[in-house]
Amino acid sequence: MFNSPKRLALFNAAIITLATAVAIIATTIMLNSFSILLTTIISVIVFGVSYAIIYSTLEKFFYRKIKLIYKTIHNLKRPKGHKSQPYDMHQDVLEKVNIEVKEWADSQSKKIKDLEELADYRREFLGNVSHELKTPIFNIQGYVLTLLDGGLEDPNINRRYLLKTEHSINRMITIVNDLEAISKLESGELIPKMEQFDIIALTQEVIEFLEVKAKARSNKVTLRYPQERNVQVYADREKIRQVITNLIENSIRYGKENDGNTTITYFDMDENILVEITDDGIGIPDESIPRIFERFYRIDKARSRSHGGTGLGLAIVKHIIHSHNQTINVRSKIGVGTTFGFTLAKQKAD
């Protein structure tokens, strides 16, 4: 009931005035000189003075203590450049401060949790980068030491070890280039160069480029043509080439080793085109699907590295699609296969 300084001051002043009036009446009766007018005047004066003193005391207390807490928390919460709301002493101040403190505490708890998760992610990321670079560096060191220890003069060793050294160097360059690409995509430095092109024609180019890899694993790549064989989209052609290449290459790499199938399908979705790339391979466990687009995340680390992946391909794919303000998703079932789907904007209307 007394949720503001003014109400509390009024209540206390009324109690003091009532007590004073009773005391005056009792005294005047005892002295046989009771006067209603005099009692009223004294009561009004007592009430006014009591109210002023109590209200002033409470107001100063609230302004110096609770108002300071309220304003500090409110200013921390409000957006930059946003004007602070005036402090109203007629409101339920204690309840408002309680709400502000609770909301502030909840937001700080969330920030702390986010920072802890970010710190864990940073540690994991640095560990992954170190691990990915360590393997080719140690390989290069081993090959060079072998050559320096006499292998350079042995024709059966020197060329073979130099080629292995080159392979490890190329792997390091690929990792560094992929990291640089992700950094630029995340910072917004790489702005898509939007143009109109035929997504089916681009997919056919990628299939031809990956033909040798597909044959090496006896994988058949099939295009399921829509009714219109010319499907125009509006996107960055080279970036989308990178997306399609990565997804088809993954489907070949993790599909069935013999007689595997990769299928590319197109769906008309009014304003967008949905492209789905499906394999009949090993599939992805349910617990790994939410993390599949993280940098360096591998489902089977040993298998992934033996196939030559850097662990950055899907992270780059996600960032490229997001830079187009489009979506990418994955669905999978162990032993049945995996489908990656992403959307692209249709040709712009003339």
Summary of the structure (lengths in Angstrom):
residues: 350
radius of gyration: 37.4
end to end distance: 67.2
largest distance: 134.3
contacts: 958
relative contact order: 0.07
helix: 61%
strand: 14%
